[in-house]
Amino acid sequence: MTTNLEGKFALVTGGTTGIGYAVAEALVGSGARVMITGQDSKRVDDAAARLSHGAIGVVADNRNVADLERMVGKVREAFGRIDILFANAGVTWPARIEDVTEARFDDQMSINFRGIFFTVQKCLPLMARGGSILLTASCVDEKGLPEMSVYSASKAAIRSLVRSFAAELAPRGIRVNSVAPGPIDTPIFDKLGLTPAQCEQARHDESAATLMKRLGSPREVANAALFLVGDTASYVTGANLRVDGGWTDI
């Protein structure tokens, strides 16, 4: 079934690479007008240019509420409303418990949890009945993994937000769901501070842990996201759709 998003306006935070970019690309391909955000101005400009079709790039750090307010102002000027919000911006910084610094703890929770909360809060005035909010959760909220304590906790918080947001916003006709990626082949492997050999080993180990014995692609996550934000999921809210090759449940 094809998702038709003609006439819809979408905001994708963290939309310059990986899953965020793949979802933005899928939204554009389905007819939506899209605005993406990121922290690096060059990556933002390059990603918007690749998306084309009138895509707009805005530099914003979701740790900074003033940035989020400015971002919403840009959406208001360009689109006038938000039909689809994909609050995706996030980071993964693995570390042993003993090595987690206060600054790293605060930054990771601020980006992955606090920033997502205030992104939704600031965008709500531009959302009307029929709107759809999608958050990026993770399969690690159900698993215990070494060196992932802070990240996993931040994603468990996102899963909790989805339930609460869905309950609060249902009377306003706004659906809220999350997509939970498992092992996905994104640039995140290259941002973990590992050597090339260690990156390759991490990819191999995560592939082997899935039933399908491979990493998923960002486009496969985008396909799930497209379903959740579209009208074909009109009776779905508060849900968490795992895209993990069977990694979590089996």
Phi and psi in degrees as GROMACS dihedral restraints (atoms count N, CA, C in turn):
[ dihedral_restraints ]
;  ai    aj    ak    al  type     phi  dphi    fc
    3     4     5     6     1   -84.3    20    10
    4     5     6     7     1   135.8    20    10
    6     7     8     9     1   -90.8    20    10
    7     8     9    10     1   120.2    20    10
    9    10    11    12     1  -103.7    20    10
   10    11    12    13     1   113.8    20    10
   12    13    14    15     1  -115.8    20    10
   13    14    15    16     1    24.8    20    10
   15    16    17    18     1   -56.5    20    10
   16    17    18    19     1   133.2    20    10
   18    19    20    21     1    82.8    20    10
   19    20    21    22     1     0.9    20    10
   21    22    23    24     1   -95.3    20    10
   22    23    24    25     1   149.0    20    10
   24    25    26    27     1  -115.6    20    10
   25    26    27    28     1   129.1    20    10
   27    28    29    30     1  -125.9    20    10
   28    29    30    31     1   142.7    20    10
   30    31    32    33     1  -117.4    20    10
   31    32    33    34     1   128.0    20    10
   33    34    35    36     1  -122.0    20    10
   34    35    36    37     1   112.1    20    10
   36    37    38    39     1   -87.7    20    10
   37    38    39    40     1   146.1    20    10
   39    40    41    42     1    63.9    20    10
   40    41    42    43     1    45.4    20    10
   42    43    44    45     1  -103.0    20    10
   43    44    45    46     1    19.4    20    10
   45    46    47    48     1   -93.3    20    10
   46    47    48    49     1   -23.3    20    10
   48    49    50    51     1  -144.5    20    10
   49    50    51    52     1   171.5    20    10
   51    52    53    54     1    55.6    20    10
   52    53    54    55     1  -136.2    20    10
   54    55    56    57     1   -64.7    20    10
   55    56    57    58     1   -41.7    20    10
   57    58    59    60     1   -57.8    20    10
   58    59    60    61     1   -45.9    20    10
   60    61    62    63     1   -66.8    20    10
   61    62    63    64     1   -40.8    20    10
   63    64    65    66     1   -62.1    20    10
   64    65    66    67     1   -39.7    20    10
   66    67    68    69     1   -67.8    20    10
   67    68    69    70     1   -42.8    20    10
   69    70    71    72     1   -58.8    20    10
   70    71    72    73     1   -42.1    20    10
   72    73    74    75     1   -63.4    20    10
   73    74    75    76     1   -41.4    20    10
   75    76    77    78     1   -66.2    20    10
   76    77    78    79     1   -38.3    20    10
   78    79    80    81     1   -64.2    20    10
   79    80    81    82     1   -44.9    20    10
   81    82    83    84     1   -60.6    20    10
   82    83    84    85     1   -44.0    20    10
   84    85    86    87     1   -63.6    20    10
   85    86    87    88     1   -21.1    20    10
   87    88    89    90     1   -96.4    20    10
   88    89    90    91     1     4.4    20    10
   90    91    92    93     1   104.6    20    10
   91    92    93    94     1    -1.3    20    10
   93    94    95    96     1   -79.1    20    10
   94    95    96    97     1   151.7    20    10
   96    97    98    99     1   -86.7    20    10
   97    98    99   100     1   134.6    20    10
   99   100   101   102     1  -128.6    20    10
  100   101   102   103     1   139.1    20    10
  102   103   104   105     1  -117.1    20    10
  103   104   105   106     1   132.8    20    10
  105   106   107   108     1  -116.4    20    10
  106   107   108   109     1   155.0    20    10
  108   109   110   111     1  -127.0    20    10
  109   110   111   112     1   160.3    20    10
  111   112   113   114     1  -170.9    20    10
  112   113   114   115     1   171.3    20    10
  114   115   116   117     1   -91.1    20    10
  115   116   117   118     1   -23.9    20    10
  117   118   119   120     1   -99.6    20    10
  118   119   120   121     1   119.3    20    10
  120   121   122   123     1   -62.1    20    10
  121   122   123   124     1   -38.9    20    10
  123   124   125   126     1   -66.8    20    10
  124   125   126   127     1   -44.6    20    10
  126   127   128   129     1   -63.5    20    10
  127   128   129   130     1   -38.5    20    10
  129   130   131   132     1   -62.0    20    10
  130   131   132   133     1   -47.8    20    10
  132   133   134   135     1   -64.2    20    10
  133   134   135   136     1   -43.1    20    10
  135   136   137   138     1   -64.2    20    10
  136   137   138   139     1   -42.8    20    10
  138   139   140   141     1   -66.0    20    10
  139   140   141   142     1   -42.9    20    10
  141   142   143   144     1   -62.0    20    10
  142   143   144   145     1   -39.5    20    10
  144   145   146   147     1   -65.8    20    10
  145   146   147   148     1   -39.8    20    10
  147   148   149   150     1   -66.9    20    10
  148   149   150   151     1   -37.2    20    10
  150   151   152   153     1   -67.2    20    10
  151   152   153   154     1   -37.0    20    10
  153   154   155   156     1    52.4    20    10
  154   155   156   157     1  -150.1    20    10
  156   157   158   159     1    50.9    20    10
  157   158   159   160     1    37.4    20    10
  159   160   161   162     1    75.8    20    10
  160   161   162   163     1    14.0    20    10
  162   163   164   165     1   -63.3    20    10
  163   164   165   166     1   143.6    20    10
  165   166   167   168     1  -118.8    20    10
  166   167   168   169     1   136.4    20    10
  168   169   170   171     1  -110.3    20    10
  169   170   171   172     1   136.4    20    10
  171   172   173   174     1  -132.1    20    10
  172   173   174   175     1   131.5    20    10
  174   175   176   177     1   -81.4    20    10
  175   176   177   178     1   122.9    20    10
  177   178   179   180     1  -154.9    20    10
  178   179   180   181     1   139.1    20    10
  180   181   182   183     1  -107.6    20    10
  181   182   183   184     1   115.6    20    10
  183   184   185   186     1   -75.9    20    10
  184   185   186   187     1     2.1    20    10
  186   187   188   189     1   -76.1    20    10
  187   188   189   190     1   -17.6    20    10
  189   190   191   192     1  -108.8    20    10
  190   191   192   193     1   110.4    20    10
  192   193   194   195     1   -63.1    20    10
  193   194   195   196     1   -32.9    20    10
  195   196   197   198     1   -62.9    20    10
  196   197   198   199     1   -37.8    20    10
  198   199   200   201     1   -62.9    20    10
  199   200   201   202     1   -41.6    20    10
  201   202   203   204     1   -65.1    20    10
  202   203   204   205     1   -39.3    20    10
  204   205   206   207     1   -65.3    20    10
  205   206   207   208     1   -40.1    20    10
  207   208   209   210     1   -65.8    20    10
  208   209   210   211     1   -40.0    20    10
  210   211   212   213     1   -58.8    20    10
  211   212   213   214     1   -45.5    20    10
  213   214   215   216     1   -64.2    20    10
  214   215   216   217     1   -36.1    20    10
  216   217   218   219     1   -61.2    20    10
  217   218   219   220     1   -39.2    20    10
  219   220   221   222     1   -65.1    20    10
  220   221   222   223     1   -39.9    20    10
  222   223   224   225     1   -63.5    20    10
  223   224   225   226     1   -43.8    20    10
  225   226   227   228     1   -59.6    20    10
  226   227   228   229     1   -43.1    20    10
  228   229   230   231     1   -66.4    20    10
  229   230   231   232     1   -42.5    20    10
  231   232   233   234     1   -82.8    20    10
  232   233   234   235     1   -40.6    20    10
  234   235   236   237     1  -116.3    20    10
  235   236   237   238     1   -32.4    20    10
  237   238   239   240     1    86.1    20    10
  238   239   240   241     1   -20.0    20    10
  240   241   242   243     1  -160.8    20    10
  241   242   243   244     1   169.9    20    10
  243   244   245   246     1  -124.6    20    10
  244   245   246   247     1   121.1    20    10
  246   247   248   249     1   -92.5    20    10
  247   248   249   250     1   -34.0    20    10
  249   250   251   252     1  -133.7    20    10
  250   251   252   253     1   123.8    20    10
  252   253   254   255     1  -115.8    20    10
  253   254   255   256     1   119.0    20    10
  255   256   257   258     1  -109.7    20    10
  256   257   258   259     1    98.1    20    10
  258   259   260   261     1   -87.1    20    10
  259   260   261   262     1    98.3    20    10
  261   262   263   264     1  -119.5    20    10
  262   263   264   265     1   -19.7    20    10
  264   265   266   267     1   -53.3    20    10
  265   266   267   268     1   130.6    20    10
  267   268   269   270     1  -170.1    20    10
  268   269   270   271     1   165.0    20    10
  270   271   272   273     1  -136.2    20    10
  271   272   273   274     1   158.7    20    10
  273   274   275   276     1  -128.7    20    10
  274   275   276   277     1   117.6    20    10
  276   277   278   279     1  -126.5    20    10
  277   278   279   280     1    85.7    20    10
  279   280   281   282     1   -63.6    20    10
  280   281   282   283     1   143.6    20    10
  282   283   284   285     1  -165.2    20    10
  283   284   285   286     1   146.0    20    10
  285   286   287   288     1   -63.6    20    10
  286   287   288   289     1   152.7    20    10
  288   289   290   291     1   -51.2    20    10
  289   290   291   292     1   -44.6    20    10
  291   292   293   294     1   -65.7    20    10
  292   293   294   295     1   -21.9    20    10
  294   295   296   297     1   -98.3    20    10
  295   296   297   298     1    -3.2    20    10
  297   298   299   300     1   -75.2    20    10
  298   299   300   301     1   118.5    20    10
  300   301   302   303     1   -87.7    20    10
  301   302   303   304     1   160.9    20    10
  303   304   305   306     1   -60.2    20    10
  304   305   306   307     1   -40.2    20    10
  306   307   308   309     1   -65.5    20    10
  307   308   309   310     1   -43.3    20    10
  309   310   311   312     1   -66.0    20    10
  310   311   312   313     1   -40.5    20    10
  312   313   314   315     1   -59.4    20    10
  313   314   315   316     1   -50.9    20    10
  315   316   317   318     1   -63.4    20    10
  316   317   318   319     1   -41.6    20    10
  318   319   320   321     1   -65.3    20    10
  319   320   321   322     1   -44.0    20    10
  321   322   323   324     1   -65.9    20    10
  322   323   324   325     1   -42.5    20    10
  324   325   326   327     1   -69.2    20    10
  325   326   327   328     1   -34.2    20    10
  327   328   329   330     1   -66.9    20    10
  328   329   330   331     1   -41.2    20    10
  330   331   332   333     1   -75.0    20    10
  331   332   333   334     1   -49.0    20    10
  333   334   335   336     1   -79.9    20    10
  334   335   336   337     1   -26.1    20    10
  336   337   338   339     1  -121.0    20    10
  337   338   339   340     1   -62.5    20    10
  339   340   341   342     1   -58.7    20    10
  340   341   342   343     1   -44.0    20    10
  342   343   344   345     1   -64.2    20    10
  343   344   345   346     1   -37.8    20    10
  345   346   347   348     1   -66.3    20    10
  346   347   348   349     1   -43.0    20    10
  348   349   350   351     1   -57.5    20    10
  349   350   351   352     1   -50.6    20    10
  351   352   353   354     1   -75.1    20    10
  352   353   354   355     1   -23.4    20    10
  354   355   356   357     1   -61.5    20    10
  355   356   357   358     1   -48.2    20    10
  357   358   359   360     1   -63.2    20    10
  358   359   360   361     1   -46.8    20    10
  360   361   362   363     1   -56.3    20    10
  361   362   363   364     1   -47.1    20    10
  363   364   365   366     1   -71.9    20    10
  364   365   366   367     1   -26.9    20    10
  366   367   368   369     1   -83.6    20    10
  367   368   369   370     1   -21.2    20    10
  369   370   371   372     1   -54.7    20    10
  370   371   372   373     1   -39.0    20    10
  372   373   374   375     1   -60.7    20    10
  373   374   375   376     1   -19.6    20    10
  375   376   377   378     1   -96.5    20    10
  376   377   378   379     1     2.6    20    10
  378   379   380   381     1  -107.3    20    10
  379   380   381   382     1   134.9    20    10
  381   382   383   384     1  -115.6    20    10
  382   383   384   385     1  -177.8    20    10
  384   385   386   387     1   -55.1    20    10
  385   386   387   388     1   140.0    20    10
  387   388   389   390     1    92.2    20    10
  388   389   390   391     1    -4.8    20    10
  390   391   392   393     1   -72.5    20    10
  391   392   393   394     1   159.2    20    10
  393   394   395   396     1  -134.3    20    10
  394   395   396   397     1   130.7    20    10
  396   397   398   399     1  -115.0    20    10
  397   398   399   400     1   131.4    20    10
  399   400   401   402     1  -127.0    20    10
  400   401   402   403     1   128.1    20    10
  402   403   404   405     1  -110.0    20    10
  403   404   405   406     1   151.0    20    10
  405   406   407   408     1   -92.2    20    10
  406   407   408   409     1   110.0    20    10
  408   409   410   411     1   -94.6    20    10
  409   410   411   412     1  -149.9    20    10
  411   412   413   414     1  -166.4    20    10
  412   413   414   415     1   150.1    20    10
  414   415   416   417     1   -65.3    20    10
  415   416   417   418     1   -17.6    20    10
  417   418   419   420     1   -71.4    20    10
  418   419   420   421     1    -8.9    20    10
  420   421   422   423     1   -69.1    20    10
  421   422   423   424     1   -13.6    20    10
  423   424   425   426     1  -107.8    20    10
  424   425   426   427     1    -2.5    20    10
  426   427   428   429     1  -124.9    20    10
  427   428   429   430     1   152.6    20    10
  429   430   431   432     1  -104.7    20    10
  430   431   432   433     1   115.2    20    10
  432   433   434   435     1  -125.1    20    10
  433   434   435   436     1   139.3    20    10
  435   436   437   438     1   -59.5    20    10
  436   437   438   439     1   143.8    20    10
  438   439   440   441     1    67.8    20    10
  439   440   441   442     1    11.6    20    10
  441   442   443   444     1  -119.5    20    10
  442   443   444   445     1    20.7    20    10
  444   445   446   447     1   -61.6    20    10
  445   446   447   448     1   -46.2    20    10
  447   448   449   450     1   -71.8    20    10
  448   449   450   451     1   -45.9    20    10
  450   451   452   453     1   -60.2    20    10
  451   452   453   454     1   -46.9    20    10
  453   454   455   456     1   -61.5    20    10
  454   455   456   457     1   -40.8    20    10
  456   457   458   459     1   -64.3    20    10
  457   458   459   460     1   -39.0    20    10
  459   460   461   462     1   -65.4    20    10
  460   461   462   463     1   -35.5    20    10
  462   463   464   465     1   -78.4    20    10
  463   464   465   466     1   -31.2    20    10
  465   466   467   468     1   -63.7    20    10
  466   467   468   469     1   -35.3    20    10
  468   469   470   471     1   -64.6    20    10
  469   470   471   472     1   -37.3    20    10
  471   472   473   474     1   -63.6    20    10
  472   473   474   475     1   -42.7    20    10
  474   475   476   477     1   -60.7    20    10
  475   476   477   478     1   -37.8    20    10
  477   478   479   480     1   -67.0    20    10
  478   479   480   481     1   -40.8    20    10
  480   481   482   483     1   -58.9    20    10
  481   482   483   484     1   -40.6    20    10
  483   484   485   486     1   -57.9    20    10
  484   485   486   487     1   -44.9    20    10
  486   487   488   489     1   -62.6    20    10
  487   488   489   490     1   -47.8    20    10
  489   490   491   492     1   -67.2    20    10
  490   491   492   493     1   -44.6    20    10
  492   493   494   495     1   -61.4    20    10
  493   494   495   496     1   -43.8    20    10
  495   496   497   498     1   -59.9    20    10
  496   497   498   499     1   -42.6    20    10
  498   499   500   501     1   -66.8    20    10
  499   500   501   502     1   -41.3    20    10
  501   502   503   504     1   -74.4    20    10
  502   503   504   505     1   -33.0    20    10
  504   505   506   507     1   -96.5    20    10
  505   506   507   508     1    -9.0    20    10
  507   508   509   510     1   -56.2    20    10
  508   509   510   511     1   -42.5    20    10
  510   511   512   513     1   -63.8    20    10
  511   512   513   514     1   -18.6    20    10
  513   514   515   516     1   -93.3    20    10
  514   515   516   517     1     3.3    20    10
  516   517   518   519     1    74.7    20    10
  517   518   519   520     1    24.3    20    10
  519   520   521   522     1  -111.5    20    10
  520   521   522   523     1   124.0    20    10
  522   523   524   525     1   -89.7    20    10
  523   524   525   526     1   145.6    20    10
  525   526   527   528     1  -133.9    20    10
  526   527   528   529     1   125.0    20    10
  528   529   530   531     1  -140.4    20    10
  529   530   531   532     1   174.0    20    10
  531   532   533   534     1  -135.7    20    10
  532   533   534   535     1   152.8    20    10
  534   535   536   537     1  -111.9    20    10
  535   536   537   538     1   134.6    20    10
  537   538   539   540     1  -118.7    20    10
  538   539   540   541     1    94.1    20    10
  540   541   542   543     1   -70.1    20    10
  541   542   543   544     1   146.7    20    10
  543   544   545   546     1   -98.9    20    10
  544   545   546   547     1  -137.9    20    10
  546   547   548   549     1   -70.3    20    10
  547   548   549   550     1   109.4    20    10
  549   550   551   552     1  -121.6    20    10
  550   551   552   553     1   139.7    20    10
  552   553   554   555     1   -82.1    20    10
  553   554   555   556     1    87.7    20    10
  555   556   557   558     1  -124.4    20    10
  556   557   558   559     1   172.2    20    10
  558   559   560   561     1   -64.9    20    10
  559   560   561   562     1    -3.7    20    10
  561   562   563   564     1   -60.6    20    10
  562   563   564   565     1   -31.1    20    10
  564   565   566   567     1   -60.3    20    10
  565   566   567   568     1   -34.0    20    10
  567   568   569   570     1   -84.5    20    10
  568   569   570   571     1    -2.6    20    10
  570   571   572   573     1  -107.0    20    10
  571   572   573   574     1    11.2    20    10
  573   574   575   576     1   -94.4    20    10
  574   575   576   577     1     2.1    20    10
  576   577   578   579     1    77.3    20    10
  577   578   579   580     1    21.4    20    10
  579   580   581   582     1   -94.7    20    10
  580   581   582   583     1   159.6    20    10
  582   583   584   585     1   -73.9    20    10
  583   584   585   586     1   162.1    20    10
  585   586   587   588     1   -53.7    20    10
  586   587   588   589     1   -39.8    20    10
  588   589   590   591     1   -65.6    20    10
  589   590   591   592     1   -40.0    20    10
  591   592   593   594     1   -67.1    20    10
  592   593   594   595     1   -37.7    20    10
  594   595   596   597     1   -61.3    20    10
  595   596   597   598     1   -44.6    20    10
  597   598   599   600     1   -64.6    20    10
  598   599   600   601     1   -39.3    20    10
  600   601   602   603     1   -65.8    20    10
  601   602   603   604     1   -39.4    20    10
  603   604   605   606     1   -63.5    20    10
  604   605   606   607     1   -42.4    20    10
  606   607   608   609     1   -61.2    20    10
  607   608   609   610     1   -43.5    20    10
  609   610   611   612     1   -63.7    20    10
  610   611   612   613     1   -46.1    20    10
  612   613   614   615     1   -64.7    20    10
  613   614   615   616     1   -41.8    20    10
  615   616   617   618     1   -70.6    20    10
  616   617   618   619     1   -36.2    20    10
  618   619   620   621     1   -60.4    20    10
  619   620   621   622     1   -45.4    20    10
  621   622   623   624     1   -65.2    20    10
  622   623   624   625     1   -24.7    20    10
  624   625   626   627     1   -78.3    20    10
  625   626   627   628     1   -14.2    20    10
  627   628   629   630     1   -90.9    20    10
  628   629   630   631     1   158.3    20    10
  630   631   632   633     1   -65.6    20    10
  631   632   633   634     1   -32.1    20    10
  633   634   635   636     1   -86.0    20    10
  634   635   636   637     1    -5.8    20    10
  636   637   638   639     1    57.8    20    10
  637   638   639   640     1    39.3    20    10
  639   640   641   642     1  -158.9    20    10
  640   641   642   643     1   162.0    20    10
  642   643   644   645     1   -79.8    20    10
  643   644   645   646     1   148.4    20    10
  645   646   647   648     1   -77.9    20    10
  646   647   648   649     1   167.0    20    10
  648   649   650   651     1  -106.0    20    10
  649   650   651   652     1   153.5    20    10
  651   652   653   654     1   -55.4    20    10
  652   653   654   655     1   -34.3    20    10
  654   655   656   657     1   -65.3    20    10
  655   656   657   658     1   -33.6    20    10
  657   658   659   660     1   -66.9    20    10
  658   659   660   661     1   -34.9    20    10
  660   661   662   663     1   -68.8    20    10
  661   662   663   664     1   -39.8    20    10
  663   664   665   666     1   -62.2    20    10
  664   665   666   667     1   -36.2    20    10
  666   667   668   669     1   -61.4    20    10
  667   668   669   670     1   -41.6    20    10
  669   670   671   672     1   -66.6    20    10
  670   671   672   673     1   -41.7    20    10
  672   673   674   675     1   -62.1    20    10
  673   674   675   676     1   -41.3    20    10
  675   676   677   678     1   -61.9    20    10
  676   677   678   679     1   -39.9    20    10
  678   679   680   681     1   -61.7    20    10
  679   680   681   682     1   -47.2    20    10
  681   682   683   684     1   -66.5    20    10
  682   683   684   685     1   -33.0    20    10
  684   685   686   687     1   -87.5    20    10
  685   686   687   688     1   -13.6    20    10
  687   688   689   690     1   -89.5    20    10
  688   689   690   691     1   172.2    20    10
  690   691   692   693     1   -67.8    20    10
  691   692   693   694     1   -19.0    20    10
  693   694   695   696     1   -66.6    20    10
  694   695   696   697     1   -17.6    20    10
  696   697   698   699     1  -106.3    20    10
  697   698   699   700     1    31.7    20    10
  699   700   701   702     1   -62.8    20    10
  700   701   702   703     1   -19.2    20    10
  702   703   704   705     1  -109.2    20    10
  703   704   705   706     1    23.1    20    10
  705   706   707   708     1  -118.4    20    10
  706   707   708   709     1   118.7    20    10
  708   709   710   711     1  -151.1    20    10
  709   710   711   712     1   149.7    20    10
  711   712   713   714     1    77.0    20    10
  712   713   714   715     1     8.0    20    10
  714   715   716   717     1   -91.7    20    10
  715   716   717   718     1   158.4    20    10
  717   718   719   720     1  -129.5    20    10
  718   719   720   721     1   108.1    20    10
  720   721   722   723     1   -97.1    20    10
  721   722   723   724     1   114.0    20    10
  723   724   725   726     1   -81.4    20    10
  724   725   726   727     1   136.5    20    10
  726   727   728   729     1  -126.3    20    10
  727   728   729   730     1    85.6    20    10
  729   730   731   732     1  -141.4    20    10
  730   731   732   733     1    11.6    20    10
  732   733   734   735     1    62.2    20    10
  733   734   735   736     1    24.7    20    10
  735   736   737   738     1    81.6    20    10
  736   737   738   739     1    13.7    20    10
  738   739   740   741     1   -65.8    20    10
  739   740   741   742     1   -37.6    20    10
  741   742   743   744     1   -85.8    20    10
  742   743   744   745     1   -48.3    20    10
  744   745   746   747     1   -93.2    20    10
  745   746   747   748     1   -16.0    20    10
